[in-house]
């Protein structure tokens, strides 16, 4: 009696099922870290976009009132909300934003919130468009 694969029998042998489980395990081992890196890169892109909007609002405010303004998540809407929509940025759970400003300069810092794979890492942007920080997804 043949115990291998045959067209007349239903089901799979134990060896075939083990091979399938091993292949799925190998694929998961490769795919999950790549997925996590991709989501961190996307969150970094979200922060860069938000920081660009904050920089635009700071420049519009300076053109209007002749000075930059310091602010953080809690005061973004009050200080810059008249220039750019800040509701989504201020409510961002992945990043904490802060602006350190003087009369003619500012630096925006986005800090990765706790709970993420890159918690505590930062992105920075200044008034002349120079990016920096420690964020490495």
VMD Tcl script that builds the backbone (N, CA, C; Angstrom):
set m [mol new atoms 411]
animate dup $m
set s [atomselect $m all]
$s set {name element resname resid chain x y z} {
  {N N UNK 1 A 0.845 -1.191 0.000}
  {CA C UNK 1 A 0.000 0.000 0.000}
  {C C UNK 1 A 0.885 1.248 0.000}
  {N N UNK 2 A 0.624 2.193 -0.880}
  {CA C UNK 2 A 1.383 3.427 -1.031}
  {C C UNK 2 A 0.860 4.463 -0.041}
  {N N UNK 3 A 1.756 4.979 0.839}
  {CA C UNK 3 A 1.337 5.961 1.829}
  {C C UNK 3 A 1.687 7.385 1.405}
  {N N UNK 4 A 2.264 7.562 0.246}
  {CA C UNK 4 A 2.611 8.880 -0.256}
  {C C UNK 4 A 1.410 9.547 -0.916}
  {N N UNK 5 A 1.700 10.531 -1.756}
  {CA C UNK 5 A 0.645 11.285 -2.441}
  {C C UNK 5 A 0.020 10.448 -3.543}
  {N N UNK 6 A -1.287 10.425 -3.574}
  {CA C UNK 6 A -1.979 9.786 -4.694}
  {C C UNK 6 A -3.243 10.572 -4.969}
  {N N UNK 7 A -3.678 10.490 -6.189}
  {CA C UNK 7 A -4.850 11.269 -6.583}
  {C C UNK 7 A -6.135 10.742 -5.965}
  {N N UNK 8 A -6.147 9.507 -5.575}
  {CA C UNK 8 A -7.369 8.918 -5.040}
  {C C UNK 8 A -7.593 9.200 -3.571}
  {N N UNK 9 A -6.569 9.639 -2.813}
  {CA C UNK 9 A -6.717 9.852 -1.378}
  {C C UNK 9 A -7.009 11.320 -1.068}
  {N N UNK 10 A -7.703 11.525 0.038}
  {CA C UNK 10 A -7.997 12.885 0.486}
  {C C UNK 10 A -7.069 13.241 1.623}
  {N N UNK 11 A -6.703 14.531 1.729}
  {CA C UNK 11 A -5.879 14.997 2.828}
  {C C UNK 11 A -4.409 15.030 2.480}
  {N N UNK 12 A -3.607 15.423 3.486}
  {CA C UNK 12 A -2.169 15.563 3.318}
  {C C UNK 12 A -1.463 14.661 4.328}
  {N N UNK 13 A -0.251 14.279 4.003}
  {CA C UNK 13 A 0.534 13.500 4.954}
  {C C UNK 13 A 1.121 14.444 5.997}
  {N N UNK 14 A 1.579 13.871 7.079}
  {CA C UNK 14 A 2.176 14.666 8.152}
  {C C UNK 14 A 3.426 15.392 7.661}
  {N N UNK 15 A 4.212 14.756 6.847}
  {CA C UNK 15 A 5.426 15.372 6.315}
  {C C UNK 15 A 5.076 16.589 5.458}
  {N N UNK 16 A 4.073 16.488 4.641}
  {CA C UNK 16 A 3.659 17.633 3.811}
  {C C UNK 16 A 3.198 18.801 4.671}
  {N N UNK 17 A 2.463 18.508 5.718}
  {CA C UNK 17 A 2.003 19.582 6.609}
  {C C UNK 17 A 3.178 20.231 7.345}
  {N N UNK 18 A 4.134 19.431 7.783}
  {CA C UNK 18 A 5.312 19.973 8.465}
  {C C UNK 18 A 6.107 20.867 7.520}
  {N N UNK 19 A 6.272 20.445 6.274}
  {CA C UNK 19 A 7.000 21.257 5.293}
  {C C UNK 19 A 6.289 22.597 5.081}
  {N N UNK 20 A 4.988 22.582 4.975}
  {CA C UNK 20 A 4.224 23.817 4.795}
  {C C UNK 20 A 4.395 24.737 6.006}
  {N N UNK 21 A 4.330 24.203 7.213}
  {CA C UNK 21 A 4.499 25.006 8.420}
  {C C UNK 21 A 5.904 25.607 8.467}
  {N N UNK 22 A 6.912 24.841 8.090}
  {CA C UNK 22 A 8.281 25.349 8.082}
  {C C UNK 22 A 8.440 26.482 7.063}
  {N N UNK 23 A 7.884 26.316 5.884}
  {CA C UNK 23 A 7.959 27.361 4.848}
  {C C UNK 23 A 7.256 28.630 5.324}
  {N N UNK 24 A 6.093 28.494 5.925}
  {CA C UNK 24 A 5.379 29.666 6.446}
  {C C UNK 24 A 6.191 30.339 7.546}
  {N N UNK 25 A 6.817 29.560 8.410}
  {CA C UNK 25 A 7.661 30.126 9.459}
  {C C UNK 25 A 8.835 30.908 8.903}
  {N N UNK 26 A 9.471 30.372 7.865}
  {CA C UNK 26 A 10.597 31.075 7.230}
  {C C UNK 26 A 10.124 32.379 6.599}
  {N N UNK 27 A 9.009 32.346 5.903}
  {CA C UNK 27 A 8.466 33.571 5.293}
  {C C UNK 27 A 8.113 34.608 6.360}
  {N N UNK 28 A 7.524 34.164 7.455}
  {CA C UNK 28 A 7.167 35.099 8.530}
  {C C UNK 28 A 8.416 35.703 9.165}
  {N N UNK 29 A 9.463 34.908 9.304}
  {CA C UNK 29 A 10.708 35.400 9.889}
  {C C UNK 29 A 11.313 36.515 9.050}
  {N N UNK 30 A 11.143 36.428 7.751}
  {CA C UNK 30 A 11.674 37.460 6.857}
  {C C UNK 30 A 10.703 38.637 6.746}
  {N N UNK 31 A 9.410 38.358 6.667}
  {CA C UNK 31 A 8.424 39.395 6.365}
  {C C UNK 31 A 8.111 40.316 7.545}
  {N N UNK 32 A 8.021 39.794 8.745}
  {CA C UNK 32 A 7.601 40.616 9.889}
  {C C UNK 32 A 8.579 41.749 10.175}
  {N N UNK 33 A 9.897 41.504 10.239}
  {CA C UNK 33 A 10.808 42.638 10.461}
  {C C UNK 33 A 10.747 43.675 9.337}
  {N N UNK 34 A 10.582 43.228 8.113}
  {CA C UNK 34 A 10.474 44.171 6.998}
  {C C UNK 34 A 9.213 45.019 7.113}
  {N N UNK 35 A 8.128 44.396 7.543}
  {CA C UNK 35 A 6.879 45.127 7.743}
  {C C UNK 35 A 7.046 46.185 8.830}
  {N N UNK 36 A 7.686 45.807 9.939}
  {CA C UNK 36 A 7.892 46.762 11.029}
  {C C UNK 36 A 8.775 47.933 10.592}
  {N N UNK 37 A 9.812 47.655 9.816}
  {CA C UNK 37 A 10.663 48.735 9.308}
  {C C UNK 37 A 9.881 49.650 8.374}
  {N N UNK 38 A 9.034 49.059 7.539}
  {CA C UNK 38 A 8.238 49.863 6.605}
  {C C UNK 38 A 7.262 50.766 7.352}
  {N N UNK 39 A 6.652 50.259 8.416}
  {CA C UNK 39 A 5.724 51.106 9.172}
  {C C UNK 39 A 6.468 52.228 9.889}
  {N N UNK 40 A 7.672 51.962 10.403}
  {CA C UNK 40 A 8.463 53.026 11.027}
  {C C UNK 40 A 8.877 54.081 10.006}
  {N N UNK 41 A 9.261 53.652 8.796}
  {CA C UNK 41 A 9.611 54.621 7.741}
  {C C UNK 41 A 8.403 55.487 7.400}
  {N N UNK 42 A 7.223 54.870 7.349}
  {CA C UNK 42 A 6.002 55.637 7.051}
  {C C UNK 42 A 5.708 56.651 8.154}
  {N N UNK 43 A 5.911 56.249 9.398}
  {CA C UNK 43 A 5.696 57.186 10.509}
  {C C UNK 43 A 6.715 58.314 10.477}
  {N N UNK 44 A 7.935 58.015 10.037}
  {CA C UNK 44 A 8.934 59.069 9.856}
  {C C UNK 44 A 8.519 60.040 8.771}
  {N N UNK 45 A 7.949 59.521 7.698}
  {CA C UNK 45 A 7.445 60.388 6.628}
  {C C UNK 45 A 6.301 61.265 7.103}
  {N N UNK 46 A 5.454 60.697 7.955}
  {CA C UNK 46 A 4.351 61.493 8.521}
  {C C UNK 46 A 4.906 62.642 9.358}
  {N N UNK 47 A 5.942 62.367 10.138}
  {CA C UNK 47 A 6.540 63.416 10.972}
  {C C UNK 47 A 7.197 64.487 10.109}
  {N N UNK 48 A 7.898 64.083 9.062}
  {CA C UNK 48 A 8.539 65.064 8.176}
  {C C UNK 48 A 7.490 65.967 7.516}
  {N N UNK 49 A 6.382 65.379 7.115}
  {CA C UNK 49 A 5.304 66.171 6.526}
  {C C UNK 49 A 4.744 67.165 7.541}
  {N N UNK 50 A 4.502 66.693 8.761}
  {CA C UNK 50 A 3.970 67.582 9.806}
  {C C UNK 50 A 4.952 68.697 10.111}
  {N N UNK 51 A 6.239 68.365 10.162}
  {CA C UNK 51 A 7.243 69.389 10.456}
  {C C UNK 51 A 7.323 70.423 9.337}
  {N N UNK 52 A 7.133 69.995 8.102}
  {CA C UNK 52 A 7.086 70.937 6.987}
  {C C UNK 52 A 5.912 71.899 7.119}
  {N N UNK 53 A 4.763 71.374 7.560}
  {CA C UNK 53 A 3.594 72.231 7.775}
  {C C UNK 53 A 3.823 73.209 8.928}
  {N N UNK 54 A 4.452 72.727 9.995}
  {CA C UNK 54 A 4.759 73.618 11.117}
  {C C UNK 54 A 5.721 74.714 10.666}
  {N N UNK 55 A 6.730 74.344 9.871}
  {CA C UNK 55 A 7.680 75.340 9.360}
  {C C UNK 55 A 6.965 76.367 8.484}
  {N N UNK 56 A 6.042 75.911 7.645}
  {CA C UNK 56 A 5.273 76.844 6.815}
  {C C UNK 56 A 4.460 77.798 7.683}
  {N N UNK 57 A 3.835 77.256 8.719}
  {CA C UNK 57 A 3.046 78.102 9.618}
  {C C UNK 57 A 3.939 79.115 10.333}
  {N N UNK 58 A 5.120 78.671 10.765}
  {CA C UNK 58 A 6.058 79.599 11.416}
  {C C UNK 58 A 6.460 80.722 10.456}
  {N N UNK 59 A 6.751 80.372 9.211}
  {CA C UNK 59 A 7.141 81.401 8.233}
  {C C UNK 59 A 5.989 82.359 7.928}
  {N N UNK 60 A 4.774 81.846 7.837}
  {CA C UNK 60 A 3.611 82.712 7.623}
  {C C UNK 60 A 3.389 83.628 8.825}
  {N N UNK 61 A 3.558 83.087 10.031}
  {CA C UNK 61 A 3.393 83.894 11.240}
  {C C UNK 61 A 4.457 84.985 11.298}
  {N N UNK 62 A 5.695 84.644 10.941}
  {CA C UNK 62 A 6.763 85.652 10.964}
  {C C UNK 62 A 6.483 86.755 9.935}
  {N N UNK 63 A 5.979 86.381 8.774}
  {CA C UNK 63 A 5.638 87.392 7.773}
  {C C UNK 63 A 4.516 88.303 8.281}
  {N N UNK 64 A 3.621 87.727 9.067}
  {CA C UNK 64 A 2.484 88.480 9.581}
  {C C UNK 64 A 2.851 89.308 10.821}
  {N N UNK 65 A 3.562 88.708 11.773}
  {CA C UNK 65 A 3.823 89.352 13.062}
  {C C UNK 65 A 5.301 89.647 13.323}
  {N N UNK 66 A 6.156 89.386 12.362}
  {CA C UNK 66 A 7.589 89.691 12.423}
  {C C UNK 66 A 8.335 88.954 13.529}
  {N N UNK 67 A 7.888 87.724 13.878}
  {CA C UNK 67 A 8.615 86.910 14.870}
  {C C UNK 67 A 8.112 85.470 14.789}
  {N N UNK 68 A 9.016 84.559 15.077}
  {CA C UNK 68 A 8.632 83.155 15.220}
  {C C UNK 68 A 8.081 82.956 16.626}
  {N N UNK 69 A 7.397 81.835 16.857}
  {CA C UNK 69 A 6.819 81.565 18.172}
  {C C UNK 69 A 7.213 80.150 18.614}
  {N N UNK 70 A 7.573 80.018 19.875}
  {CA C UNK 70 A 7.858 78.701 20.450}
  {C C UNK 70 A 6.541 78.041 20.830}
  {N N UNK 71 A 6.449 76.748 20.607}
  {CA C UNK 71 A 5.240 76.024 20.971}
  {C C UNK 71 A 5.519 74.526 21.017}
  {N N UNK 72 A 4.563 73.766 21.523}
  {CA C UNK 72 A 4.651 72.310 21.589}
  {C C UNK 72 A 3.281 71.750 21.235}
  {N N UNK 73 A 3.111 70.440 21.342}
  {CA C UNK 73 A 1.846 69.801 20.951}
  {C C UNK 73 A 0.628 70.534 21.501}
  {N N UNK 74 A 0.655 70.875 22.778}
  {CA C UNK 74 A -0.501 71.499 23.414}
  {C C UNK 74 A -0.797 72.909 22.950}
  {N N UNK 75 A 0.185 73.606 22.391}
  {CA C UNK 75 A -0.027 74.999 21.988}
  {C C UNK 75 A 0.104 75.220 20.473}
  {N N UNK 76 A 0.258 74.153 19.709}
  {CA C UNK 76 A 0.368 74.315 18.252}
  {C C UNK 76 A -0.857 74.999 17.664}
  {N N UNK 77 A -2.029 74.540 18.066}
  {CA C UNK 77 A -3.264 75.098 17.500}
  {C C UNK 77 A -3.420 76.567 17.890}
  {N N UNK 78 A -3.171 76.888 19.153}
  {CA C UNK 78 A -3.333 78.272 19.613}
  {C C UNK 78 A -2.339 79.210 18.946}
  {N N UNK 79 A -1.096 78.758 18.775}
  {CA C UNK 79 A -0.064 79.653 18.249}
  {C C UNK 79 A 0.035 79.667 16.732}
  {N N UNK 80 A -0.238 78.547 16.083}
  {CA C UNK 80 A -0.036 78.465 14.629}
  {C C UNK 80 A -1.278 78.041 13.861}
  {N N UNK 81 A -2.350 77.763 14.560}
  {CA C UNK 81 A -3.574 77.278 13.923}
  {C C UNK 81 A -4.235 78.253 12.972}
  {N N UNK 82 A -3.930 79.535 13.088}
  {CA C UNK 82 A -4.497 80.520 12.157}
  {C C UNK 82 A -3.819 80.464 10.790}
  {N N UNK 83 A -2.672 79.812 10.714}
  {CA C UNK 83 A -1.884 79.807 9.477}
  {C C UNK 83 A -1.945 78.473 8.729}
  {N N UNK 84 A -1.984 77.380 9.455}
  {CA C UNK 84 A -2.046 76.035 8.863}
  {C C UNK 84 A -2.898 75.171 9.785}
  {N N UNK 85 A -3.659 74.247 9.229}
  {CA C UNK 85 A -4.472 73.328 10.026}
  {C C UNK 85 A -3.567 72.460 10.911}
  {N N UNK 86 A -3.732 72.561 12.231}
  {CA C UNK 86 A -2.843 71.883 13.177}
  {C C UNK 86 A -3.520 70.782 13.988}
  {N N UNK 87 A -4.812 70.543 13.800}
  {CA C UNK 87 A -5.516 69.581 14.647}
  {C C UNK 87 A -4.909 68.180 14.570}
  {N N UNK 88 A -4.654 67.678 13.378}
  {CA C UNK 88 A -4.103 66.324 13.226}
  {C C UNK 88 A -2.679 66.244 13.762}
  {N N UNK 89 A -1.910 67.305 13.577}
  {CA C UNK 89 A -0.524 67.313 14.055}
  {C C UNK 89 A -0.497 67.327 15.582}
  {N N UNK 90 A -1.309 68.155 16.192}
  {CA C UNK 90 A -1.335 68.255 17.646}
  {C C UNK 90 A -1.836 66.961 18.295}
  {N N UNK 91 A -2.667 66.203 17.576}
  {CA C UNK 91 A -3.223 64.963 18.122}
  {C C UNK 91 A -2.422 63.724 17.731}
  {N N UNK 92 A -1.277 63.889 17.098}
  {CA C UNK 92 A -0.470 62.762 16.629}
  {C C UNK 92 A 0.013 61.929 17.817}
  {N N UNK 93 A -0.349 60.661 17.848}
  {CA C UNK 93 A 0.050 59.778 18.952}
  {C C UNK 93 A 1.448 59.196 18.752}
  {N N UNK 94 A 1.992 59.276 17.555}
  {CA C UNK 94 A 3.297 58.682 17.262}
  {C C UNK 94 A 4.467 59.621 17.536}
  {N N UNK 95 A 4.220 60.914 17.495}
  {CA C UNK 95 A 5.297 61.905 17.624}
  {C C UNK 95 A 4.874 63.030 18.555}
  {N N UNK 96 A 5.846 63.587 19.266}
  {CA C UNK 96 A 5.647 64.805 20.058}
  {C C UNK 96 A 6.449 65.910 19.387}
  {N N UNK 97 A 5.794 67.034 19.100}
  {CA C UNK 97 A 6.425 68.136 18.374}
  {C C UNK 97 A 6.691 69.305 19.316}
  {N N UNK 98 A 7.824 69.961 19.110}
  {CA C UNK 98 A 8.154 71.152 19.881}
  {C C UNK 98 A 8.916 72.109 18.976}
  {N N UNK 99 A 8.645 73.400 19.151}
  {CA C UNK 99 A 9.343 74.436 18.394}
  {C C UNK 99 A 10.073 75.326 19.391}
  {N N UNK 100 A 11.382 75.457 19.199}
  {CA C UNK 100 A 12.179 76.407 19.961}
  {C C UNK 100 A 12.436 77.572 19.017}
  {N N UNK 101 A 12.053 78.778 19.438}
  {CA C UNK 101 A 12.114 79.914 18.523}
  {C C UNK 101 A 12.748 81.132 19.167}
  {N N UNK 102 A 13.441 81.878 18.323}
  {CA C UNK 102 A 13.932 83.211 18.670}
  {C C UNK 102 A 13.309 84.154 17.642}
  {N N UNK 103 A 13.705 85.395 17.650}
  {CA C UNK 103 A 13.098 86.367 16.732}
  {C C UNK 103 A 13.319 85.987 15.271}
  {N N UNK 104 A 14.497 85.476 14.929}
  {CA C UNK 104 A 14.804 85.212 13.521}
  {C C UNK 104 A 15.143 83.752 13.228}
  {N N UNK 105 A 15.044 82.878 14.199}
  {CA C UNK 105 A 15.353 81.459 13.980}
  {C C UNK 105 A 14.343 80.572 14.687}
  {N N UNK 106 A 14.218 79.343 14.200}
  {CA C UNK 106 A 13.441 78.331 14.917}
  {C C UNK 106 A 14.017 76.960 14.600}
  {N N UNK 107 A 13.789 76.040 15.507}
  {CA C UNK 107 A 14.113 74.635 15.302}
  {C C UNK 107 A 12.921 73.815 15.759}
  {N N UNK 108 A 12.417 72.992 14.846}
  {CA C UNK 108 A 11.307 72.095 15.164}
  {C C UNK 108 A 11.919 70.739 15.501}
  {N N UNK 109 A 11.487 70.154 16.601}
  {CA C UNK 109 A 11.939 68.821 16.983}
  {C C UNK 109 A 10.730 67.909 17.120}
  {N N UNK 110 A 10.783 66.777 16.438}
  {CA C UNK 110 A 9.769 65.736 16.587}
  {C C UNK 110 A 10.442 64.578 17.312}
  {N N UNK 111 A 9.863 64.159 18.417}
  {CA C UNK 111 A 10.405 63.059 19.210}
  {C C UNK 111 A 9.455 61.878 19.119}
  {N N UNK 112 A 9.990 60.717 18.762}
  {CA C UNK 112 A 9.173 59.506 18.621}
  {C C UNK 112 A 8.616 59.143 19.991}
  {N N UNK 113 A 7.306 59.003 20.058}
  {CA C UNK 113 A 6.625 58.733 21.322}
  {C C UNK 113 A 6.962 57.345 21.851}
  {N N UNK 114 A 6.783 57.170 23.134}
  {CA C UNK 114 A 7.034 55.875 23.777}
  {C C UNK 114 A 6.119 54.818 23.179}
  {N N UNK 115 A 6.602 53.596 23.168}
  {CA C UNK 115 A 5.808 52.494 22.645}
  {C C UNK 115 A 6.188 52.098 21.239}
  {N N UNK 116 A 6.889 52.940 20.532}
  {CA C UNK 116 A 7.326 52.606 19.187}
  {C C UNK 116 A 8.691 51.957 19.209}
  {N N UNK 117 A 9.059 51.341 18.106}
  {CA C UNK 117 A 10.354 50.702 18.005}
  {C C UNK 117 A 11.509 51.685 18.094}
  {N N UNK 118 A 11.273 52.936 17.760}
  {CA C UNK 118 A 12.305 53.962 17.779}
  {C C UNK 118 A 11.994 55.022 18.828}
  {N N UNK 119 A 11.421 54.624 19.934}
  {CA C UNK 119 A 11.008 55.562 20.982}
  {C C UNK 119 A 12.177 56.428 21.430}
  {N N UNK 120 A 11.926 57.728 21.521}
  {CA C UNK 120 A 12.931 58.673 21.980}
  {C C UNK 120 A 13.816 59.248 20.882}
  {N N UNK 121 A 13.792 58.656 19.693}
  {CA C UNK 121 A 14.593 59.205 18.604}
  {C C UNK 121 A 13.941 60.477 18.072}
  {N N UNK 122 A 14.737 61.348 17.460}
  {CA C UNK 122 A 14.237 62.655 17.060}
  {C C UNK 122 A 14.485 62.949 15.582}
  {N N UNK 123 A 13.693 63.872 15.083}
  {CA C UNK 123 A 13.907 64.526 13.795}
  {C C UNK 123 A 13.924 66.019 14.076}
  {N N UNK 124 A 14.777 66.778 13.390}
  {CA C UNK 124 A 14.815 68.221 13.578}
  {C C UNK 124 A 14.775 68.919 12.223}
  {N N UNK 125 A 14.259 70.130 12.233}
  {CA C UNK 125 A 14.194 70.984 11.043}
  {C C UNK 125 A 14.332 72.422 11.515}
  {N N UNK 126 A 15.202 73.194 10.846}
  {CA C UNK 126 A 15.339 74.596 11.238}
  {C C UNK 126 A 14.759 75.515 10.170}
  {N N UNK 127 A 14.851 76.822 10.409}
  {CA C UNK 127 A 14.208 77.813 9.547}
  {C C UNK 127 A 14.795 77.865 8.138}
  {N N UNK 128 A 16.014 77.370 7.929}
  {CA C UNK 128 A 16.596 77.379 6.575}
  {C C UNK 128 A 16.444 76.040 5.870}
  {N N UNK 129 A 15.695 75.109 6.503}
  {CA C UNK 129 A 15.393 73.838 5.851}
  {C C UNK 129 A 16.400 72.734 6.057}
  {N N UNK 130 A 17.254 72.851 7.069}
  {CA C UNK 130 A 18.253 71.813 7.336}
  {C C UNK 130 A 17.634 70.764 8.261}
  {N N UNK 131 A 17.650 69.490 7.807}
  {CA C UNK 131 A 17.114 68.381 8.572}
  {C C UNK 131 A 18.218 67.728 9.395}
  {N N UNK 132 A 17.837 67.175 10.534}
  {CA C UNK 132 A 18.777 66.441 11.381}
  {C C UNK 132 A 18.009 65.511 12.295}
  {N N UNK 133 A 18.694 65.014 13.303}
  {CA C UNK 133 A 18.065 64.149 14.284}
  {C C UNK 133 A 18.676 62.775 14.304}
  {N N UNK 134 A 18.109 61.926 15.161}
  {CA C UNK 134 A 18.643 60.582 15.376}
  {C C UNK 134 A 17.737 59.485 14.856}
  {N N UNK 135 A 16.604 59.829 14.246}
  {CA C UNK 135 A 15.631 58.826 13.807}
  {C C UNK 135 A 16.198 58.003 12.655}
  {N N UNK 136 A 16.270 56.692 12.863}
  {CA C UNK 136 A 16.749 55.760 11.833}
  {C C UNK 136 A 15.830 54.548 11.792}
  {N N UNK 137 A 14.824 54.572 10.935}
  {CA C UNK 137 A 13.892 53.440 10.894}
  {C C UNK 137 A 14.539 52.188 10.322}
}
mol reanalyze $m
mol bondsrecalc $m
mol representation Tube
mol addrep $m
